[in-house]
Amino acid sequence: MRQAFKIILMILSLIPLFFAVTGLLGGAAQFGDTVSAPLDNQFRYLSAFYLILFLLIWYVLANIEERGTVLRLAIVAIFIGGLARLYSYVNVGTPEPIQMAGMFLELGSPLIALWHRIIVNNPKYGKIA
């Protein structure tokens, strides 16, 4: 179960890495033909946080037992982002399908914290390799 947790976390970490690379390199223009300079600037800036999220997850993976607080803080940030997407969905309109999928993953992210707690607090699963 611990190994599965690590593998799932590694796979999920590729999502923010993807959005970091595409956002930093492609900017906001990937979502439309006309993009203002301030919007593109802000979009690229915020894309850097995806890179930090990816790095935080890999930092946690190196010592899952001792770095649970970092994981939970990252999950709080992810969840708040999901709430922001939900607010936009309700008040502005339906985003692209990939953004909807992101919103559902983000709103479900507390399940990762719960799974981590179960694994770390249950000695039958042993130490994560």
Rosetta constraint file for C-alpha pairs under 8 A:
AtomPair CA 1 CA 5 HARMONIC 6.19 0.50
AtomPair CA 1 CA 119 HARMONIC 7.43 0.50
AtomPair CA 1 CA 125 HARMONIC 6.63 0.50
AtomPair CA 2 CA 6 HARMONIC 6.36 0.50
AtomPair CA 2 CA 119 HARMONIC 6.38 0.50
AtomPair CA 2 CA 125 HARMONIC 6.50 0.50
AtomPair CA 2 CA 126 HARMONIC 7.78 0.50
AtomPair CA 2 CA 127 HARMONIC 7.59 0.50
AtomPair CA 2 CA 128 HARMONIC 5.49 0.50
AtomPair CA 3 CA 7 HARMONIC 6.21 0.50
AtomPair CA 3 CA 128 HARMONIC 6.40 0.50
AtomPair CA 3 CA 129 HARMONIC 7.08 0.50
AtomPair CA 4 CA 8 HARMONIC 6.06 0.50
AtomPair CA 5 CA 9 HARMONIC 6.10 0.50
AtomPair CA 5 CA 115 HARMONIC 7.75 0.50
AtomPair CA 5 CA 116 HARMONIC 7.60 0.50
AtomPair CA 6 CA 10 HARMONIC 6.08 0.50
AtomPair CA 6 CA 61 HARMONIC 6.73 0.50
AtomPair CA 7 CA 11 HARMONIC 6.19 0.50
AtomPair CA 8 CA 12 HARMONIC 6.03 0.50
AtomPair CA 9 CA 13 HARMONIC 6.01 0.50
AtomPair CA 9 CA 57 HARMONIC 7.43 0.50
AtomPair CA 9 CA 61 HARMONIC 7.93 0.50
AtomPair CA 10 CA 14 HARMONIC 6.86 0.50
AtomPair CA 10 CA 57 HARMONIC 7.76 0.50
AtomPair CA 10 CA 58 HARMONIC 7.44 0.50
AtomPair CA 10 CA 61 HARMONIC 7.96 0.50
AtomPair CA 11 CA 15 HARMONIC 7.62 0.50
AtomPair CA 12 CA 16 HARMONIC 7.86 0.50
AtomPair CA 13 CA 17 HARMONIC 6.58 0.50
AtomPair CA 13 CA 53 HARMONIC 7.83 0.50
AtomPair CA 13 CA 54 HARMONIC 5.33 0.50
AtomPair CA 13 CA 57 HARMONIC 6.45 0.50
AtomPair CA 13 CA 58 HARMONIC 7.73 0.50
AtomPair CA 14 CA 18 HARMONIC 6.02 0.50
AtomPair CA 14 CA 54 HARMONIC 7.13 0.50
AtomPair CA 15 CA 19 HARMONIC 6.44 0.50
AtomPair CA 16 CA 20 HARMONIC 5.93 0.50
AtomPair CA 16 CA 50 HARMONIC 4.77 0.50
AtomPair CA 16 CA 51 HARMONIC 6.42 0.50
AtomPair CA 16 CA 53 HARMONIC 6.66 0.50
AtomPair CA 16 CA 54 HARMONIC 5.80 0.50
AtomPair CA 17 CA 21 HARMONIC 6.23 0.50
AtomPair CA 17 CA 50 HARMONIC 6.27 0.50
AtomPair CA 17 CA 51 HARMONIC 5.63 0.50
AtomPair CA 17 CA 54 HARMONIC 5.71 0.50
AtomPair CA 18 CA 22 HARMONIC 6.16 0.50
AtomPair CA 19 CA 23 HARMONIC 5.59 0.50
AtomPair CA 19 CA 47 HARMONIC 6.77 0.50
AtomPair CA 19 CA 50 HARMONIC 6.51 0.50
AtomPair CA 20 CA 24 HARMONIC 5.82 0.50
AtomPair CA 20 CA 47 HARMONIC 4.90 0.50
AtomPair CA 20 CA 48 HARMONIC 5.87 0.50
AtomPair CA 20 CA 49 HARMONIC 7.40 0.50
AtomPair CA 20 CA 50 HARMONIC 4.97 0.50
AtomPair CA 20 CA 51 HARMONIC 5.17 0.50
AtomPair CA 21 CA 25 HARMONIC 5.94 0.50
AtomPair CA 21 CA 26 HARMONIC 7.96 0.50
AtomPair CA 21 CA 47 HARMONIC 7.82 0.50
AtomPair CA 21 CA 51 HARMONIC 7.82 0.50
AtomPair CA 22 CA 26 HARMONIC 5.29 0.50
AtomPair CA 22 CA 27 HARMONIC 7.21 0.50
AtomPair CA 23 CA 27 HARMONIC 4.86 0.50
AtomPair CA 23 CA 28 HARMONIC 6.98 0.50
AtomPair CA 23 CA 43 HARMONIC 7.00 0.50
AtomPair CA 23 CA 44 HARMONIC 5.66 0.50
AtomPair CA 23 CA 47 HARMONIC 5.24 0.50
AtomPair CA 24 CA 44 HARMONIC 4.97 0.50
AtomPair CA 24 CA 45 HARMONIC 7.65 0.50
AtomPair CA 24 CA 47 HARMONIC 5.85 0.50
AtomPair CA 24 CA 48 HARMONIC 6.87 0.50
AtomPair CA 25 CA 44 HARMONIC 7.94 0.50
AtomPair CA 26 CA 30 HARMONIC 6.22 0.50
AtomPair CA 27 CA 40 HARMONIC 5.65 0.50
AtomPair CA 27 CA 41 HARMONIC 7.77 0.50
AtomPair CA 27 CA 43 HARMONIC 6.31 0.50
AtomPair CA 27 CA 44 HARMONIC 5.53 0.50
AtomPair CA 28 CA 32 HARMONIC 7.44 0.50
AtomPair CA 28 CA 35 HARMONIC 6.69 0.50
AtomPair CA 28 CA 39 HARMONIC 7.10 0.50
AtomPair CA 28 CA 40 HARMONIC 4.98 0.50
AtomPair CA 28 CA 43 HARMONIC 5.92 0.50
AtomPair CA 28 CA 44 HARMONIC 7.37 0.50
AtomPair CA 29 CA 33 HARMONIC 6.02 0.50
AtomPair CA 29 CA 34 HARMONIC 7.00 0.50
AtomPair CA 29 CA 35 HARMONIC 5.89 0.50
AtomPair CA 29 CA 40 HARMONIC 7.24 0.50
AtomPair CA 35 CA 39 HARMONIC 6.62 0.50
AtomPair CA 35 CA 40 HARMONIC 6.51 0.50
AtomPair CA 36 CA 40 HARMONIC 6.26 0.50
AtomPair CA 37 CA 41 HARMONIC 5.96 0.50
AtomPair CA 38 CA 42 HARMONIC 6.11 0.50
AtomPair CA 39 CA 43 HARMONIC 6.01 0.50
AtomPair CA 40 CA 44 HARMONIC 6.15 0.50
AtomPair CA 41 CA 45 HARMONIC 6.22 0.50
AtomPair CA 42 CA 46 HARMONIC 6.14 0.50
AtomPair CA 43 CA 47 HARMONIC 6.11 0.50
AtomPair CA 44 CA 48 HARMONIC 6.71 0.50
AtomPair CA 45 CA 49 HARMONIC 7.56 0.50
AtomPair CA 46 CA 50 HARMONIC 7.40 0.50
AtomPair CA 47 CA 51 HARMONIC 7.05 0.50
AtomPair CA 48 CA 52 HARMONIC 6.51 0.50
AtomPair CA 49 CA 53 HARMONIC 6.09 0.50
AtomPair CA 50 CA 54 HARMONIC 6.25 0.50
AtomPair CA 51 CA 55 HARMONIC 6.31 0.50
AtomPair CA 52 CA 56 HARMONIC 6.07 0.50
AtomPair CA 53 CA 57 HARMONIC 6.25 0.50
AtomPair CA 53 CA 74 HARMONIC 6.85 0.50
AtomPair CA 54 CA 58 HARMONIC 6.47 0.50
AtomPair CA 55 CA 59 HARMONIC 6.08 0.50
AtomPair CA 56 CA 60 HARMONIC 6.22 0.50
AtomPair CA 56 CA 70 HARMONIC 7.40 0.50
AtomPair CA 56 CA 71 HARMONIC 7.55 0.50
AtomPair CA 56 CA 74 HARMONIC 7.39 0.50
AtomPair CA 57 CA 61 HARMONIC 6.23 0.50
AtomPair CA 57 CA 71 HARMONIC 6.80 0.50
AtomPair CA 57 CA 74 HARMONIC 7.85 0.50
AtomPair CA 58 CA 62 HARMONIC 6.53 0.50
AtomPair CA 59 CA 63 HARMONIC 7.47 0.50
AtomPair CA 60 CA 64 HARMONIC 5.37 0.50
AtomPair CA 60 CA 67 HARMONIC 5.33 0.50
AtomPair CA 60 CA 68 HARMONIC 7.06 0.50
AtomPair CA 60 CA 70 HARMONIC 6.84 0.50
AtomPair CA 60 CA 71 HARMONIC 6.30 0.50
AtomPair CA 63 CA 67 HARMONIC 6.05 0.50
AtomPair CA 64 CA 68 HARMONIC 6.19 0.50
AtomPair CA 64 CA 128 HARMONIC 7.22 0.50
AtomPair CA 65 CA 120 HARMONIC 6.11 0.50
AtomPair CA 65 CA 128 HARMONIC 7.99 0.50
AtomPair CA 67 CA 71 HARMONIC 6.56 0.50
AtomPair CA 68 CA 72 HARMONIC 6.14 0.50
AtomPair CA 68 CA 116 HARMONIC 7.61 0.50
AtomPair CA 69 CA 73 HARMONIC 6.19 0.50
AtomPair CA 70 CA 74 HARMONIC 6.21 0.50
AtomPair CA 71 CA 75 HARMONIC 6.16 0.50
AtomPair CA 71 CA 113 HARMONIC 7.35 0.50
AtomPair CA 72 CA 76 HARMONIC 6.16 0.50
AtomPair CA 72 CA 113 HARMONIC 6.06 0.50
AtomPair CA 73 CA 77 HARMONIC 6.40 0.50
AtomPair CA 74 CA 78 HARMONIC 6.21 0.50
AtomPair CA 75 CA 79 HARMONIC 5.97 0.50
AtomPair CA 75 CA 109 HARMONIC 6.11 0.50
AtomPair CA 75 CA 110 HARMONIC 6.42 0.50
AtomPair CA 75 CA 112 HARMONIC 7.90 0.50
AtomPair CA 75 CA 113 HARMONIC 7.17 0.50
AtomPair CA 76 CA 80 HARMONIC 6.11 0.50
AtomPair CA 76 CA 110 HARMONIC 7.69 0.50
AtomPair CA 77 CA 81 HARMONIC 6.21 0.50
AtomPair CA 78 CA 82 HARMONIC 6.33 0.50
AtomPair CA 78 CA 106 HARMONIC 5.48 0.50
AtomPair CA 78 CA 107 HARMONIC 7.81 0.50
AtomPair CA 78 CA 109 HARMONIC 7.01 0.50
AtomPair CA 79 CA 83 HARMONIC 6.32 0.50
AtomPair CA 79 CA 106 HARMONIC 5.09 0.50
AtomPair CA 79 CA 107 HARMONIC 5.29 0.50
AtomPair CA 79 CA 108 HARMONIC 7.58 0.50
AtomPair CA 79 CA 109 HARMONIC 6.25 0.50
AtomPair CA 79 CA 110 HARMONIC 7.24 0.50
AtomPair CA 80 CA 84 HARMONIC 6.24 0.50
AtomPair CA 81 CA 85 HARMONIC 6.27 0.50
AtomPair CA 81 CA 103 HARMONIC 7.91 0.50
AtomPair CA 81 CA 106 HARMONIC 6.94 0.50
AtomPair CA 82 CA 86 HARMONIC 6.14 0.50
AtomPair CA 82 CA 102 HARMONIC 7.58 0.50
AtomPair CA 82 CA 103 HARMONIC 4.87 0.50
AtomPair CA 82 CA 104 HARMONIC 7.26 0.50
AtomPair CA 82 CA 105 HARMONIC 7.85 0.50
AtomPair CA 82 CA 106 HARMONIC 4.77 0.50
AtomPair CA 82 CA 107 HARMONIC 5.20 0.50
AtomPair CA 83 CA 87 HARMONIC 6.15 0.50
AtomPair CA 83 CA 103 HARMONIC 7.79 0.50
AtomPair CA 83 CA 107 HARMONIC 6.92 0.50
AtomPair CA 84 CA 88 HARMONIC 6.28 0.50
AtomPair CA 85 CA 89 HARMONIC 6.07 0.50
AtomPair CA 85 CA 103 HARMONIC 6.05 0.50
AtomPair CA 86 CA 90 HARMONIC 6.17 0.50
AtomPair CA 86 CA 103 HARMONIC 6.89 0.50
AtomPair CA 87 CA 91 HARMONIC 5.98 0.50
AtomPair CA 87 CA 92 HARMONIC 7.97 0.50
AtomPair CA 88 CA 92 HARMONIC 5.14 0.50
AtomPair CA 88 CA 93 HARMONIC 6.65 0.50
AtomPair CA 89 CA 93 HARMONIC 4.78 0.50
AtomPair CA 89 CA 94 HARMONIC 5.23 0.50
AtomPair CA 89 CA 95 HARMONIC 6.69 0.50
AtomPair CA 90 CA 94 HARMONIC 7.80 0.50
AtomPair CA 94 CA 100 HARMONIC 7.89 0.50
AtomPair CA 95 CA 99 HARMONIC 6.01 0.50
AtomPair CA 95 CA 100 HARMONIC 6.37 0.50
AtomPair CA 96 CA 100 HARMONIC 6.43 0.50
AtomPair CA 97 CA 101 HARMONIC 6.22 0.50
AtomPair CA 98 CA 102 HARMONIC 6.20 0.50
AtomPair CA 99 CA 103 HARMONIC 6.16 0.50
AtomPair CA 100 CA 104 HARMONIC 6.40 0.50
AtomPair CA 101 CA 105 HARMONIC 6.29 0.50
AtomPair CA 102 CA 106 HARMONIC 6.00 0.50
AtomPair CA 103 CA 107 HARMONIC 6.07 0.50
AtomPair CA 104 CA 108 HARMONIC 6.10 0.50
AtomPair CA 105 CA 109 HARMONIC 6.05 0.50
AtomPair CA 108 CA 112 HARMONIC 7.98 0.50
AtomPair CA 109 CA 113 HARMONIC 7.28 0.50
AtomPair CA 110 CA 114 HARMONIC 6.38 0.50
AtomPair CA 111 CA 115 HARMONIC 6.09 0.50
AtomPair CA 112 CA 116 HARMONIC 6.08 0.50
AtomPair CA 113 CA 117 HARMONIC 6.20 0.50
AtomPair CA 114 CA 118 HARMONIC 6.28 0.50
AtomPair CA 115 CA 119 HARMONIC 6.25 0.50
AtomPair CA 116 CA 120 HARMONIC 6.07 0.50
AtomPair CA 117 CA 121 HARMONIC 5.89 0.50
AtomPair CA 118 CA 122 HARMONIC 5.99 0.50
AtomPair CA 119 CA 123 HARMONIC 7.80 0.50
AtomPair CA 119 CA 125 HARMONIC 6.39 0.50
AtomPair CA 122 CA 126 HARMONIC 7.82 0.50
AtomPair CA 123 CA 127 HARMONIC 8.00 0.50
